[in-house]
Amino acid sequence: MPKLPISYEDSLMRADLGATERVSPPDLHEAHKAVLNLHKSGVQGWLNILDDQGYLKSIEEAAKKFSKFKNCLVLGIGGSDLGARAIYSAIKPEKTKLWFSGDTTDPEEVLKVLDAIPWDKTCVNVISKSGKTLETMAAFFEARQRLEKKVGAKKVAERIICTTDPEDGDLRELAIKKGYSILEIPKNIGGRFSVLTAVGLFPLALAGINVRNLLKGAVMMRNDWMEEHGAAHFIDRFAAWQVAHETRKKRNIHVLFAYSGCLYSFSNWWRQLWAESLGKATRRNGQKNFYGPTPVVSVGPTDQHSQLQLYQEGPDDKIYTFLTVQAHDAKLKVPSNAKSFVPMAETAGKKFKDLLAAEANGTFEALADAKRPIGRIVLEKVDEVSLGALIIFYELATAMAGELYEINAFDQPGVEAGKVRTRRLLTLQQGFRVTPSEPRG
């Protein structure tokens, strides 16, 4: 088995959990089997799709077809948006420029993107399984109109590619009618688990990111987890600590402290994955569920100066995961003339990456001294292989946590309820006023 590009250390996760309060190995093994069976049965497909070379080839061919455009507007929201954003902002490729919208109906935010795009050099990738995604489709029709004005209605179809359901749905029907290119999202892969499908891989490949290396890292992590080696895999332990600290010690706030600015967008991807997957009203047996973690994103060292005081001395209702990077490409150093300024003398000539590491370790030790439960994920470096592995780490951890919470981690009834109400209000043209006869919530 090749050496993994990320590692996880959890010795400080024990904190004040006694042996009887932790998740037992037999429970972990059962949860592991349950997640594995979801993929063997075909109910879930986000692990199996990693090996589908035919599917990958269709994505690469589409990226080649659209590579003549210097810009691509990516329209999506949630799982159709956050994954590609995360990897794009972390790698910063220099081929086709990606613009992101379709994640809001805030007019100023939409116009900020659409007004800046050079439409004569731009293609559009609209992502929605159903075609009913309000924010995404509203932005799409505005984007299409701008394309028509710039290049003419007859040339629009060659600039639009729809990532959607493989069999039906309004967006697929529209694409066929208008002659747009189509990429498919497998039916057994939900939005927040779809970054390593055409949802994320097409725009990333178009931008110049090595998607084969992204999948390589993902496969490495998946295969290592599948081996299990007789003991609980570190992904399974990670999930177990998160669940145990909430269910046993009421630590329901889960903080991801990323010590790398380029991983901020990745943290936002994790936040949706964790919240939407694990915040459920009922357990599988129909009983009320009283648990659900609240994910919080912190970025170091910035948030040492905004949140650390709370983390250090505030309520002990949180569990922390530090996300750090061993190797940084930038060679920036503190100039040697800083020696003349006494408060900075000890930093003169030191690399900024060493300052960052010292701050991460200092914060880690301070929280450890305060007896806060902490774990640490370390990436060798920020590249496609590491990010692919990190994506699978968190997707598997989410599935494992769902098994341990005894909830369905793959649906989102709360999200759907909000969509239904929004559509009703728009249809009735009553604004966002709730009448006494309408339920609140």
Backbone hydrogen bonds, N-H to C=O, Kabsch-Sander energy under -0.5 kcal/mol:
donor,donor_aa,acceptor,acceptor_aa,energy
7,S,378,V,-1.9
9,E,376,R,-2.6
13,M,10,D,-2.0
14,R,11,S,-0.7
17,L,14,R,-3.5
18,G,16,D,-0.6
21,E,18,G,-1.4
22,R,18,G,-0.7
22,R,19,A,-0.7
28,L,24,S,-2.0
29,H,25,P,-2.7
30,E,26,P,-2.1
31,A,27,D,-2.3
32,H,28,L,-2.6
33,K,29,H,-2.3
34,A,30,E,-2.1
35,V,31,A,-2.3
36,L,32,H,-2.4
37,N,33,K,-2.6
38,L,34,A,-1.3
39,H,35,V,-0.9
39,H,36,L,-0.7
40,K,36,L,-2.2
41,S,37,N,-2.3
43,V,38,L,-0.8
44,Q,38,L,-2.5
45,G,188,N,-1.9
49,I,45,G,-2.2
50,L,47,L,-0.8
51,D,48,N,-1.9
52,D,49,I,-1.3
53,Q,51,D,-1.3
56,L,52,D,-2.0
57,K,53,Q,-2.4
58,S,54,G,-1.7
59,I,55,Y,-1.5
60,E,56,L,-2.5
61,E,57,K,-2.6
62,A,58,S,-1.6
63,A,59,I,-2.4
64,K,60,E,-2.1
65,K,61,E,-2.1
66,F,62,A,-1.9
67,S,64,K,-0.8
69,F,66,F,-1.7
70,K,121,K,-0.7
71,N,121,K,-1.7
72,C,97,K,-2.6
73,L,123,C,-2.9
74,V,72,C,-0.7
74,V,99,W,-3.7
75,L,73,L,-0.6
75,L,125,N,-2.9
76,G,74,V,-0.6
76,G,101,S,-1.8
80,S,77,I,-1.9
81,D,78,G,-1.9
82,L,78,G,-3.0
85,R,81,D,-2.0
86,A,82,L,-2.3
87,I,83,G,-2.0
88,Y,84,A,-2.6
89,S,85,R,-2.6
90,A,86,A,-1.2
91,I,87,I,-2.5
92,K,88,Y,-2.4
95,K,207,A,-1.5
96,T,206,L,-1.0
97,K,70,K,-2.6
99,W,72,C,-2.8
101,S,74,V,-2.2
110,V,106,D,-2.4
111,L,107,P,-2.5
112,K,108,E,-1.9
113,V,109,E,-1.1
113,V,110,V,-0.5
114,L,110,V,-2.5
115,D,111,L,-2.7
116,A,113,V,-1.0
117,I,113,V,-0.9
119,W,117,I,-1.3
121,K,118,P,-2.0
122,T,119,W,-1.3
123,C,71,N,-2.0
124,V,159,R,-3.2
125,N,73,L,-3.0
126,V,124,V,-0.6
126,V,161,I,-1.6
127,I,75,L,-2.8
128,S,126,V,-0.5
128,S,163,T,-2.1
134,L,132,K,-0.7
137,M,133,T,-2.8
138,A,134,L,-2.3
139,A,135,E,-1.8
140,F,136,T,-2.0
141,F,137,M,-2.2
142,E,138,A,-1.4
143,A,139,A,-2.6
144,R,140,F,-3.2
145,Q,141,F,-1.8
146,R,142,E,-1.8
147,L,143,A,-2.2
148,E,144,R,-2.5
149,K,145,Q,-1.9
150,K,146,R,-1.7
151,V,147,L,-3.1
152,G,147,L,-0.6
152,G,148,E,-1.5
155,K,152,G,-1.3
156,V,153,A,-0.9
157,A,153,A,-0.5
159,R,156,V,-2.3
160,I,157,A,-1.2
161,I,124,V,-2.6
162,C,181,S,-3.0
163,T,126,V,-2.6
164,T,162,C,-0.7
164,T,183,L,-2.5
165,D,129,K,-1.2
170,D,130,S,-1.6
171,L,130,S,-1.1
173,E,169,G,-2.1
174,L,170,D,-2.3
175,A,171,L,-2.6
176,I,172,R,-2.3
177,K,173,E,-2.1
178,K,174,L,-2.4
179,G,175,A,-1.4
180,Y,175,A,-2.0
181,S,160,I,-1.9
183,L,162,C,-2.9
185,I,164,T,-2.5
189,I,186,P,-1.5
193,F,190,G,-1.4
194,S,191,G,-1.7
197,T,194,S,-2.1
198,A,184,E,-0.5
200,G,194,S,-0.8
200,G,197,T,-1.0
201,L,197,T,-3.1
202,F,198,A,-1.3
204,L,200,G,-1.8
205,A,201,L,-2.7
206,L,202,F,-2.4
207,A,203,P,-1.8
208,G,204,L,-0.7
208,G,205,A,-0.9
209,I,204,L,-2.5
211,V,209,I,-1.4
214,L,210,N,-1.5
215,L,211,V,-2.3
216,K,212,R,-2.0
217,G,213,N,-2.2
218,A,214,L,-1.7
219,V,215,L,-2.9
220,M,216,K,-2.3
221,M,217,G,-2.1
222,R,218,A,-2.6
223,N,219,V,-2.9
224,D,220,M,-2.0
225,W,221,M,-2.2
226,M,222,R,-2.4
227,E,223,N,-1.6
228,E,224,D,-1.3
229,H,227,E,-1.7
231,A,228,E,-0.8
237,R,233,H,-2.4
238,F,234,F,-2.3
239,A,235,I,-2.2
240,A,236,D,-2.3
241,W,237,R,-2.6
242,Q,238,F,-2.0
243,V,239,A,-2.2
244,A,240,A,-2.9
245,H,241,W,-2.4
246,E,242,Q,-1.2
247,T,243,V,-2.9
248,R,244,A,-2.6
249,K,244,A,-0.6
249,K,245,H,-1.0
250,K,246,E,-1.4
251,R,245,H,-2.4
252,N,250,K,-1.3
253,I,317,D,-2.0
254,H,252,N,-0.6
254,H,294,T,-2.1
255,V,253,I,-0.6
255,V,319,I,-2.9
256,L,296,V,-2.6
257,F,255,V,-0.6
257,F,321,T,-3.0
258,A,256,L,-0.9
258,A,298,S,-2.7
259,Y,257,F,-0.6
259,Y,323,L,-3.0
260,S,258,A,-1.0
263,L,260,S,-1.9
264,Y,261,G,-1.6
267,S,263,L,-2.1
268,N,264,Y,-1.6
269,W,265,S,-1.8
270,W,266,F,-2.5
271,R,267,S,-2.3
272,Q,268,N,-1.7
273,L,269,W,-2.2
274,W,270,W,-3.0
275,A,271,R,-2.4
276,E,272,Q,-2.6
277,S,273,L,-1.3
278,L,274,W,-1.8
279,G,275,A,-1.5
280,K,278,L,-1.2
283,R,287,Q,-3.1
284,R,406,E,-2.6
286,G,283,R,-2.0
289,N,281,A,-3.1
290,F,288,K,-0.5
294,T,252,N,-3.3
296,V,254,H,-2.7
298,S,256,L,-2.7
300,G,258,A,-2.2
303,D,299,V,-3.1
304,Q,301,P,-1.7
305,H,301,P,-0.6
305,H,302,T,-1.6
306,S,303,D,-0.9
307,Q,303,D,-2.7
308,L,303,D,-1.4
310,L,307,Q,-0.5
311,Y,307,Q,-2.2
312,Q,308,L,-3.1
313,E,309,Q,-2.4
314,G,310,L,-2.3
317,D,315,P,-1.8
319,I,253,I,-2.2
320,Y,373,P,-2.4
321,T,255,V,-2.5
322,F,375,G,-2.7
323,L,257,F,-2.6
324,T,322,F,-0.6
324,T,377,I,-2.6
326,Q,379,L,-2.9
327,A,380,E,-2.1
334,V,350,K,-2.7
338,A,335,P,-1.9
339,K,336,S,-1.8
340,S,337,N,-1.3
341,F,338,A,-1.7
342,V,340,S,-0.7
344,M,341,F,-2.2
345,A,341,F,-0.6
345,A,342,V,-1.3
347,T,344,M,-1.7
348,A,344,M,-0.8
348,A,345,A,-1.0
349,G,334,V,-2.2
350,K,347,T,-2.3
352,F,332,L,-2.6
354,D,351,K,-0.8
355,L,351,K,-1.5
356,L,352,F,-2.5
357,A,353,K,-2.1
358,A,354,D,-2.1
359,E,355,L,-2.2
360,A,356,L,-2.4
361,N,357,A,-2.7
362,G,358,A,-2.4
363,T,359,E,-2.3
364,F,360,A,-2.4
365,E,361,N,-2.6
366,A,362,G,-2.1
367,L,363,T,-2.2
368,A,364,F,-2.1
369,D,365,E,-2.6
370,A,366,A,-1.2
371,K,368,A,-1.8
372,R,367,L,-2.4
374,I,12,L,-0.9
375,G,320,Y,-2.0
376,R,9,E,-2.4
377,I,322,F,-3.4
378,V,7,S,-2.5
379,L,324,T,-2.9
380,E,5,P,-2.6
382,V,327,A,-0.5
383,D,381,K,-1.2
387,L,383,D,-2.4
388,G,384,E,-2.5
389,A,385,V,-2.0
390,L,386,S,-2.4
391,I,387,L,-2.4
392,I,388,G,-1.7
393,F,389,A,-2.3
394,Y,390,L,-2.1
395,E,391,I,-2.4
396,L,392,I,-2.7
397,A,393,F,-2.3
398,T,394,Y,-2.2
399,A,395,E,-2.1
400,M,396,L,-2.8
401,A,397,A,-2.6
402,G,398,T,-2.2
403,E,399,A,-1.7
404,L,400,M,-2.2
405,Y,401,A,-2.7
406,E,402,G,-0.9
407,I,402,G,-2.4
409,A,407,I,-0.8
411,D,408,N,-0.6
416,E,412,Q,-1.9
417,A,413,P,-2.0
418,G,414,G,-1.5
419,K,415,V,-1.8
420,V,416,E,-2.2
421,R,417,A,-1.8
422,T,418,G,-2.1
423,R,419,K,-2.4
424,R,420,V,-2.1
425,L,421,R,-2.5
426,L,422,T,-2.2
427,T,423,R,-2.4
428,L,424,R,-2.4
429,Q,425,L,-0.9
430,Q,425,L,-1.3
433,R,430,Q,-0.9
435,T,433,R,-0.6
438,E,435,T,-2.2
